[in-house]
Amino acid sequence: MHREIQKMREVALVYLDRSGGLQKFMQDCKKYSDSKQSYAVYRFIISINPSDIAELDATLGNYILHNPIQAAQIFQSVCFIAIKTLSIIEQLQTEAQISILLKPTHLPPLPSYVLNLAPFPFNYTSQRFYMSEGIAIAMGIVTKYTQGARFLCTEETCQFSKGFRYIRVHLPGATESATVRNDFVCGLCSSPLQEDMKFRVLGDKQIVEMIDAKVLNALKGYSNDKSHFRIQTFTVFLRDELANKMKIGNHYKIIGIPACVQNGLQATACIEINSIQLCKQSDKHGTGSASIQACSAVLAKGGICYIGDLASYKKDKLELLQSVLESRTTTVFIPGKKYGEEADQQVTISLQTNFWSYVDSSSKKHIQKDNFLIGQMDMSLIPPNLVDGFGLLIHNEFPSCQQSSPLVHHTLKKAIHPEAMLYKVSQQFRMQDYEEFILFAKNLHVELSPEAESLIQGYYLTSRRVRRDSTHGSTLSASALKILISLSKAHAKLSLRKKVLEEDALIAILFLESSLTLKHGKSALCIAPNPLFPFDLNDENSLQQRDSHLIQCHHQLLKFIGAYGPGIHVNTNEE
């Protein structure tokens, strides 16, 4: 048996050399050596390709696939010998101080390597690698666990009362008490062992609950297989560098070692994950080009969360919404007693969606005041800071029961002839073309031209000067400049330009000025409530009218800046 182990050590060294793992190992060693600090445990991550190892030596390949914990000891010996031979880490004393985590790139595509919780009893005692696909449906916060610890014999005359003889490291599926507790005894003199707390090594741990990806097929309402099957959730442990690598709702392929965690009389099947791979879902569903993610704004990503009429929310909900809009984060409170912890905790989660809402001015709750400024919208029921958090206000000049005639015309034609090509452009462009266009435009990197920057700066400073009162100072929020730049860049991207021009800045300014008019009334820059699209854009003539209208708005804006700006000079092209 010793010869076989020695041969596997030699093969492991050859594989590390050929795969580039040896070079990475040397770099990791250098980090430990440069720190000049003595550790109880030196942890190394080794990426392995089981197929390549099996080609070099079938025995070692089989060992890795079916006895990964023992296989890690093979690499542990190789790494220890390499460190001592080359004198890389002077602080290292014993082989037990080296902890190896093997990360397989893949497993053989055979049924025996696929995790299946349906058969009973499940062979969780094998402690070998399995692969599985699942969807993360719940996760806990990141906590600490003991990665490794040093113990010393309490008998001073014992030779193991010093040094690094007794090192305990975490193994897959082991609980905290398996790594550190107070009833360990010395193997030489049978005296109690005591932990040297100065050398305890802590790591990050996160618990995630996953469900088999086959549940997606079950939710379709039919099954090609007439046989009955069971789908249940399973718990996975993410440790150290893998913590926070999963997001709720995403589909992952995982490789790990299953284990059974005993909690009183209850046993839970779990998996210690070694490798994570995000699955790219091809699965878009629905009847339209957009889908709405409901229930929780935390789950929504990269879209719009439509939250309905603001007047329908109570004060506490409005205050929470205002906090979210200002910080772009939300806080989840976790009561410690409920989940077996000593102290309460709070988890801050960033939100990756935009919020839209509306205010129904026809509601009985709204009572129009006589002292409103011209053009100002009645927002008396909504806190001013909450209104500023939305960035823009857009006024719909049509009542809810009456839509603009082009929209009504389009809806009727689409209802009568659902499959018909209503416009010539539909014959040239598919929905996929528009999706690719938006994706390409979104990833463009744009910069402000000097002319656009000058126009934005001039309007911003002039508006701060004009829109002010003696009590609160300027009514223009501090986020206005950021909104102007974002809108200008967005319009340039839609035009597939990498530089923001004056026309892009003009569109952004008109949007913001319209929003400010609804909030605070008209200013010296008088524009129509709907300045950007005042015409039915259905032919070339109407587009020319819009261009002419924007040119007039541009001249009006330059006069506004020149008349009311604090000594601002903006270039004008006299015609």
C-alpha positions in Angstrom: 0.0 0.0 0.0 2.9 2.3 0.8 4.3 1.9 -2.8 0.9 2.7 -4.3 0.6 5.9 -2.2 4.2 6.9 -3.1 3.4 6.4 -6.8 0.2 8.6 -6.5 2.3 11.3 -4.8 4.7 11.3 -7.8 1.8 11.5 -10.2 0.3 14.3 -8.3 3.5 16.3 -8.5 3.7 15.6 -12.3 0.1 16.8 -12.7 0.7 20.0 -10.7 3.8 20.7 -12.8 2.0 20.2 -16.1 -1.3 21.9 -15.3 0.3 25.1 -13.9 -0.9 24.2 -10.4 2.6 24.1 -9.1 3.3 27.7 -10.1 0.1 28.9 -8.4 1.0 26.9 -5.3 4.4 28.6 -5.2 2.7 32.0 -5.5 0.4 31.1 -2.6 3.4 30.0 -0.5 5.1 33.3 -1.2 2.2 35.2 0.3 2.5 33.2 3.5 6.2 33.6 3.6 6.1 37.3 3.1 3.8 37.8 6.0 6.4 36.5 8.5 3.6 35.3 10.7 3.2 31.9 12.1 -0.1 30.2 11.2 -1.7 27.1 12.7 -3.1 26.1 9.3 -1.8 27.0 5.8 -4.7 26.6 3.3 -4.2 25.9 -0.4 -6.8 25.5 -3.2 -5.8 23.1 -6.0 -7.9 23.0 -9.2 -8.0 19.5 -10.7 -9.2 18.0 -13.9 -10.2 14.4 -13.1 -9.9 13.3 -16.8 -6.3 14.5 -17.1 -5.3 12.9 -13.8 -7.0 9.6 -14.8 -4.9 9.6 -18.1 -1.7 10.0 -16.0 -2.7 7.4 -13.4 -6.0 5.6 -13.2 -5.5 4.8 -9.5 -5.1 8.5 -8.5 -8.0 9.5 -10.8 -10.2 6.9 -9.1 -9.0 8.1 -5.7 -9.9 11.7 -6.3 -13.4 10.8 -7.6 -14.3 8.3 -4.9 -12.1 9.2 -1.9 -11.5 13.0 -2.2 -10.7 13.5 1.5 -7.9 10.8 1.3 -6.8 12.2 -2.1 -6.4 15.6 -0.5 -3.9 14.0 1.9 -1.9 12.8 -1.1 -1.6 16.4 -2.3 -1.0 17.5 1.3 2.2 15.3 1.5 3.4 16.6 -1.9 2.9 20.2 -0.9 4.6 19.7 2.5 7.7 18.0 0.9 7.9 20.8 -1.7 7.8 23.5 0.9 10.4 21.9 3.1 12.7 20.9 0.2 12.7 24.5 -1.2 12.5 26.2 2.2 9.7 28.4 1.0 7.8 28.8 4.3 10.2 28.9 7.2 7.4 29.0 9.8 5.8 25.7 8.7 6.7 22.9 11.1 4.4 19.8 10.6 2.5 18.3 7.7 -0.7 18.6 9.7 -0.6 22.3 9.3 -1.4 22.1 5.6 -5.0 22.1 4.5 -5.8 21.2 0.9 -9.1 21.9 -0.8 -9.5 20.0 -4.1 -11.7 21.8 -6.7 -12.7 19.5 -9.6 -13.4 21.3 -12.9 -16.0 18.7 -13.8 -17.1 15.1 -13.1 -17.7 12.2 -15.5 -21.1 12.6 -17.3 -22.4 9.4 -15.8 -25.6 8.9 -13.7 -23.7 7.6 -10.7 -22.0 11.1 -10.3 -25.3 13.0 -10.4 -26.9 13.8 -7.0 -30.3 12.3 -6.7 -32.2 12.7 -3.4 -35.2 10.6 -4.5 -33.9 7.1 -3.8 -34.1 6.1 -0.1 -31.9 5.6 1.8 -29.5 8.2 0.3 -25.9 7.1 0.6 -24.6 10.2 2.3 -21.7 8.3 4.0 -19.7 7.8 0.8 -18.1 11.3 1.1 -17.3 11.5 -2.6 -17.9 14.1 -5.2 -21.4 14.5 -6.7 -22.6 17.1 -9.2 -26.1 18.6 -9.3 -28.1 21.5 -10.8 -30.3 23.6 -8.7 -31.9 26.9 -8.1 -31.0 29.0 -5.1 -34.3 29.8 -3.3 -33.1 30.9 0.2 -29.9 31.9 1.8 -28.6 32.9 5.2 -26.1 35.6 6.2 -22.3 35.0 6.2 -21.1 33.8 9.5 -17.8 32.6 10.9 -16.6 29.0 11.4 -13.4 27.4 12.6 -11.2 26.6 9.7 -8.4 25.2 11.8 -7.1 25.2 15.4 -4.0 24.3 17.4 -4.2 22.1 20.5 -1.5 21.5 23.2 -1.1 18.9 25.8 -1.8 20.3 29.3 1.0 18.1 30.9 4.0 20.3 30.8 6.5 17.4 30.8 4.9 15.9 27.7 6.8 16.6 24.5 3.4 17.5 22.8 2.9 20.4 25.2 4.7 22.5 22.5 4.9 22.6 18.8 2.2 21.9 16.2 1.5 18.2 16.7 -2.3 18.5 17.3 -3.9 20.5 14.5 -7.6 20.1 13.8 -9.1 21.3 10.5 -12.6 21.4 9.2 -13.7 18.4 7.0 -16.8 18.3 4.7 -20.0 17.8 6.7 -18.3 18.3 10.1 -20.0 20.5 12.7 -18.2 23.1 14.7 -17.9 20.8 17.7 -16.0 18.3 15.6 -13.2 20.8 15.1 -13.0 22.5 18.5 -14.2 21.2 21.9 -12.7 20.6 25.3 -12.7 16.8 25.6 -9.8 15.9 23.3 -6.9 14.0 25.0 -3.2 13.5 24.2 -2.4 10.3 22.3 0.9 10.0 24.1 0.1 10.6 27.8 -3.7 10.7 27.8 -3.8 14.2 29.4 -6.5 16.7 28.3 -5.7 18.9 25.3 -6.2 22.6 25.5 -6.7 24.9 22.5 -4.2 27.7 21.9 -6.7 30.4 21.0 -4.0 32.7 19.5 -3.7 30.2 16.6 -7.4 29.7 15.8 -8.1 30.3 12.1 -11.6 31.5 11.2 -13.3 31.4 7.8 -16.6 32.6 6.2 -19.6 30.3 6.0 -22.9 30.7 4.3 -25.9 28.4 4.1 -28.0 28.3 0.9 -31.1 26.3 0.3 -31.4 24.9 -3.3 -34.0 22.9 -5.2 -33.5 20.5 -8.0 -33.7 22.2 -11.5 -36.2 19.6 -12.5 -38.8 21.5 -10.5 -39.0 23.9 -13.5 -40.4 21.0 -15.6 -42.8 20.0 -12.9 -44.2 23.6 -12.8 -45.1 23.4 -16.5 -48.1 21.3 -15.6 -47.2 18.1 -17.4 -44.6 15.4 -17.3 -43.3 13.1 -20.1 -42.4 10.5 -17.6 -45.5 8.7 -16.2 -43.5 7.4 -13.2 -43.9 9.4 -9.9 -40.9 11.3 -8.6 -40.1 13.4 -5.6 -38.4 16.8 -5.5 -37.1 18.3 -2.3 -34.9 21.1 -1.3 -31.3 20.5 -0.1 -28.9 22.6 1.9 -25.5 23.6 0.7 -22.5 25.1 2.5 -20.5 27.9 0.9 -17.2 28.4 2.6 -14.5 31.1 2.4 -14.0 32.3 -1.1 -17.3 30.8 -2.3 -19.4 32.9 0.2 -21.7 35.3 -1.5 -21.1 33.6 -4.9 -24.8 32.7 -5.2 -27.8 34.9 -5.7 -31.4 34.0 -5.0 -33.3 32.9 -8.1 -30.2 31.9 -10.2 -29.6 28.5 -11.7 -26.2 26.8 -10.8 -24.2 23.7 -11.4 -22.4 22.6 -8.3 -19.8 19.9 -7.4 -19.5 18.9 -3.8 -19.3 16.3 -1.1 -22.7 15.3 0.5 -22.9 14.8 4.3 -25.5 14.5 7.0 -25.8 17.1 9.7 -27.4 15.9 13.0 -29.4 18.5 14.8 -30.9 16.8 17.9 -33.2 14.1 16.6 -33.4 15.6 13.1 -30.9 14.8 10.4 -30.5 17.1 7.4 -28.8 16.1 4.1 -26.4 18.8 3.0 -23.5 19.4 0.5 -20.2 21.0 1.1 -19.6 22.8 -2.2 -16.2 22.8 -3.9 -17.1 24.3 -7.3 -19.9 26.6 -8.5 -20.8 27.4 -12.1 -23.6 29.7 -13.1 -26.0 28.2 -15.8 -26.9 30.5 -18.6 -30.6 30.2 -19.2 -31.7 30.4 -22.8 -35.9 28.8 -20.4 -37.8 33.5 -21.8 -41.4 32.9 -21.0 -44.5 34.9 -21.3 -46.8 36.5 -23.9 -44.9 39.7 -24.4 -41.4 41.2 -24.8 -41.2 42.0 -21.0 -41.8 40.1 -17.9 -42.8 41.5 -14.5 -41.2 40.2 -11.3 -43.6 40.6 -8.5 -43.7 40.0 -4.7 -40.2 41.3 -3.8 -38.2 44.2 -5.2 -35.0 42.4 -3.9 -35.6 39.7 -6.6 -36.0 42.2 -9.5 -32.9 42.9 -11.5 -32.1 45.4 -14.2 -35.8 46.3 -14.8 -38.6 48.5 -13.5 -40.6 47.8 -10.3 -44.0 49.4 -10.7 -45.4 50.1 -7.3 -48.8 51.6 -8.1 -50.5 54.8 -6.7 -48.4 56.4 -4.0 -51.5 57.8 -2.3 -52.6 54.3 -1.4 -49.6 53.7 0.9 -49.5 54.5 4.6 -46.9 56.8 6.2 -44.5 54.0 7.3 -44.4 52.4 3.8 -43.7 55.8 2.3 -40.8 56.4 4.7 -39.4 53.0 3.9 -39.7 53.7 0.1 -38.0 57.1 0.5 -35.1 55.4 2.4 -34.7 52.8 -0.4 -34.8 55.4 -3.2 -32.1 57.5 -1.5 -29.7 54.7 -0.5 -30.6 52.1 -3.2 -30.4 49.5 -0.4 -32.9 47.9 1.9 -32.3 46.4 5.4 -33.6 43.0 6.5 -33.9 42.5 10.3 -33.1 39.0 11.6 -34.2 38.3 15.2 -31.5 36.3 16.9 -33.8 34.4 19.3 -36.0 33.1 16.5 -33.0 31.5 14.7 -30.9 30.3 17.6 -28.5 33.2 17.7 -27.5 35.2 20.7 -27.8 38.6 19.1 -30.1 40.2 16.5 -28.6 41.0 13.1 -29.3 43.2 10.2 -28.4 42.4 6.6 -28.2 45.2 4.0 -29.1 44.2 0.5 -28.5 46.4 -2.6 -31.4 46.8 -5.0 -30.8 46.5 -8.7 -34.0 47.8 -10.1 -35.7 51.2 -10.8 -39.0 52.3 -9.3 -41.9 53.8 -11.1 -45.1 55.0 -9.5 -48.0 57.4 -10.2 -50.3 59.8 -8.4 -54.0 59.8 -9.3 -54.9 63.5 -9.3 -58.6 62.6 -9.8 -58.8 60.9 -6.5 -61.1 62.2 -3.8 -58.1 62.5 -1.5 -56.7 65.3 -3.6 -58.0 68.8 -2.9 -56.6 71.4 -5.2 -55.1 74.4 -3.4 -55.6 77.9 -4.6 -52.0 78.9 -4.1 -50.5 76.5 -6.6 -48.0 78.0 -9.1 -48.8 77.8 -12.8 -48.1 74.4 -14.2 -47.5 72.9 -10.8 -49.0 69.5 -10.0 -50.8 68.7 -6.7 -48.4 66.6 -4.7 -49.6 67.7 -1.3 -50.2 64.1 -0.1 -46.7 63.0 -0.9 -43.6 64.0 1.2 -41.4 66.4 -0.9 -38.2 64.3 -0.2 -40.0 61.2 -1.6 -40.9 63.0 -4.8 -37.3 64.0 -5.2 -36.2 60.4 -4.8 -37.9 59.4 -8.1 -35.7 61.8 -10.2 -38.3 62.7 -12.8 -42.0 63.4 -12.9 -43.9 62.9 -16.2 -47.4 64.3 -16.6 -50.0 62.3 -18.5 -52.3 64.8 -20.1 -54.9 62.2 -21.0 -57.4 60.9 -18.4 -57.2 57.2 -17.5 -60.4 56.6 -19.5 -59.1 58.3 -22.7 -55.9 57.5 -24.5 -54.2 59.4 -27.3 -55.7 58.7 -30.7 -52.5 57.1 -32.2 -52.4 54.6 -29.3 -56.1 53.8 -29.6 -55.7 53.4 -33.4 -52.7 51.0 -32.9 -54.5 49.0 -30.2 -57.6 48.5 -32.4 -55.6 47.4 -35.5 -53.6 45.0 -33.4 -56.7 43.5 -31.9 -58.4 43.0 -35.3 -55.3 41.6 -37.1 -52.9 40.2 -34.4 -50.5 38.7 -36.9 -50.5 41.5 -39.4 -47.5 43.7 -40.1 -48.9 47.1 -39.1 -45.9 49.1 -40.2 -43.4 48.7 -43.0 -40.5 48.7 -40.5 -42.0 45.5 -39.0 -41.1 43.7 -42.2 -37.4 44.7 -41.8 -36.8 44.3 -38.1 -37.7 41.5 -35.7 -38.1 41.6 -31.9 -34.7 40.0 -31.6 -33.2 42.8 -33.6 -34.5 45.3 -31.2 -33.2 43.3 -28.2 -29.8 43.1 -29.7 -29.9 46.8 -30.5 -30.7 47.7 -26.8 -28.1 45.3 -25.5 -25.4 46.8 -27.8 -26.4 50.4 -27.0 -26.5 49.7 -23.3 -22.8 48.6 -23.3 -21.5 51.6 -25.2 -19.1 53.8 -23.3 -19.9 57.5 -24.0 -18.3 60.7 -23.0 -19.6 64.3 -22.8 -18.6 66.7 -25.5 -17.5 70.2 -24.4 -20.6 71.7 -26.0 -22.9 69.3 -24.2 -21.1 69.7 -20.9 -21.3 73.5 -21.2 -25.0 73.4 -22.0 -25.8 71.1 -19.0 -23.7 73.1 -16.6 -25.2 76.4 -17.8 -28.8 75.1 -17.4 -28.0 73.5 -14.0 -26.4 76.6 -12.4 -29.1 79.0 -13.9 -31.9 76.8 -12.6 -30.4 76.7 -9.2 -30.4 80.5 -9.3 -33.9 80.9 -10.6 -35.7 78.2 -8.8 -35.1 79.2 -5.1 -37.0 80.7 -2.2 -36.0 82.6 0.8 -36.8 79.8 3.2 -35.3 76.7 1.6 -32.8 78.1 -0.8 -32.7 76.4 -4.2 -35.5 74.0 -4.9 -33.3 72.1 -7.4 -32.2 68.8 -5.8 -28.5 67.9 -5.6 -29.2 64.8 -7.8 -30.4 66.9 -10.7 -27.0 67.2 -12.3 -26.5 63.5 -12.1 -29.9 62.9 -13.7 -29.1 65.3 -16.5 -25.8 63.5 -17.3 -27.4 60.1 -17.2 -30.3 61.1 -19.5 -27.9 62.7 -21.9 -25.7 59.6 -22.1 -28.8 57.4 -22.5 -30.0 59.4 -25.5 -26.5 59.3 -27.1 -26.4 55.5 -26.6 -29.8 55.1 -28.4 -28.3 57.1 -31.3 -25.3 54.7 -31.2 -22.9 57.5 -30.6 -19.9 57.5 -28.2 -20.0 61.2 -27.6 -22.8 63.2 -26.0 -23.8 66.1 -28.3 -25.8 69.2 -27.6 -29.0 67.6 -28.9 -28.7 64.8 -26.4 -28.2 67.4 -23.6 -31.2 69.3 -24.8 -33.5 66.3 -24.6 -32.3 65.6 -21.1 -32.8 69.3 -20.1 -36.4 69.4 -21.5 -37.2 66.2 -19.6 -36.0 67.6 -16.3 -37.5 71.0 -16.8 -40.9 69.4 -17.4 -40.5 67.4 -14.2 -39.5 70.6 -12.2 -42.5 72.4 -13.6 -44.8 69.7 -12.2 -43.1 69.9 -8.8 -42.5 73.7 -8.4 -44.5 75.5 -11.2 -43.2 77.3 -14.2 -39.9 79.2 -14.3 -38.5 81.8 -16.6 -37.9 78.9 -19.1 -41.5 78.4 -20.2 -42.0 75.1 -22.1 -45.1 73.1 -22.9 -46.0 70.2 -20.5 -45.1 67.7 -23.2 -42.2 69.3 -25.1 -40.5 66.3 -26.6 -43.3 64.6 -28.5 -46.1 67.1 -29.1 -47.1 65.6 -32.4 -48.5 62.3 -33.7 -45.2 60.9 -35.1 -46.6 58.8 -37.9 -45.1 60.4 -41.0 -42.0 62.4 -42.2 -43.8 65.7 -41.9 -44.5 65.3 -38.2 -40.8 64.4 -37.6 -39.8 67.6 -39.3 -42.2 69.5 -37.0 -40.6 67.9 -34.0 -37.1 68.9 -35.2 -38.3 72.4 -35.7 -39.8 72.5 -32.3 -36.5 71.2 -30.7 -34.5 73.9 -32.5 -36.9 76.6 -31.0 -36.5 75.0 -27.6 -32.7 75.1 -28.0 -32.7 78.9 -28.8 -35.1 79.5 -25.9 -32.7 77.6 -23.5 -29.7 79.6 -24.7 -31.6 82.9 -24.0 -32.6 81.6 -20.6 -29.0 80.8 -19.6 -27.8 84.1 -21.1 -30.4 86.2 -19.3 -30.5 84.6 -15.8 -27.2 82.6 -15.6 -24.5 83.8 -13.1 -22.1 85.1 -15.7 -22.2 81.9 -17.7 -21.0 81.9 -21.4 -22.6 79.4 -23.7 -21.6 79.1 -27.3 -24.4 80.1 -29.7 -24.6 79.5 -33.5 -26.1 82.6 -35.0 -28.0 81.8 -38.2 
